[in-house]
Amino acid sequence: MSLFFKILIGVIVYLVFLIAYIPANWLVGIAPLPNNTVISGVEGTLWQGKAALVSVDERQVEHISWQLNPWGLFIGQANIDFSIGNRATAVSGKGNVTWSLAGVSGNNIRLDVPDSFLLAGAKLPFKTKITGDVSLMVEVLEQGKPWCEQLSGKVFLNNTDVNNQFGAYPLGNIALGLSCLDGQLQLATDETLNTLGLTGTAVLGEGNLVKVTAKIKPTDAQPQDLRDALHFLGRQDSQGYYPINYQGVVPGL
């Protein structure tokens, strides 16, 4: 290796470590953050640090910490172990995320958030109010087109309660499998994963287009208002299921 390349590599290594050990609060201070984003209580460095609060519009996340693997930078990757919140905070989670020119990947990710955080004051049709919380568990994630190349995980809707002008619908707990189907995000559930007699899939494709193909049948565990409304879905099939079919763009997604 020539002297020039040795010097060049030495300079690159020096600059990487110089940037990495700059205080994280200084980096946040000069970062071009959007007007709706506030980051406070930042400590540590780019390698390892924490922030007391990150606020984006009406959403707030507390006690964020991160650890960046320095060796990944030499092969063009930013590999980060992160932790969010704790048992006393509304939002909590942890996992590993890697960013590279090929996209984003991750593994062993878990996030727990209340429905109020996800909705963030959004006005839903029919004066609908939703309470409960969501748990996301991702074993493997690899970004692709339009959404994913590989994805394996689960989504849990916990203590879900829906109220609107048509009635009260305490839906309870619903588990959904999370996977990748031809680059699209797919959520799937069946009667072993919920007490609502619900079976089917929802697929998020290109252009935020959602396609729901599902069916539901009356069960004793269903809220009475839900059972009374099932006939509006159409005719029952030979097995007692009512069809649930939808295709369109999710507003605000």
Secondary structure, 3 states (H helix, E strand, C coil): CCHHHHHHHHHHHHHHHHHHCCEHHHHHHHCCCCCCEEEECCEEECCEEEEEEEEECCEEEEEEEEEEEHHHHHHCEEEEEEEECCCCCCCEEEEEEEEECCEEEEEEEEEEEEHHHHHCCCCCHHHCEEEEEEEEEEEEEEECCCCEEEEEEEEEEEEEEEEECCEEEEEEEEEEEEEEECCEEEEEECCCCECCCEEEEEEECHHHEEEEEEEECCCCCCCHHHHHHHHHHCCCCCCCCEEEEEEEECCCC
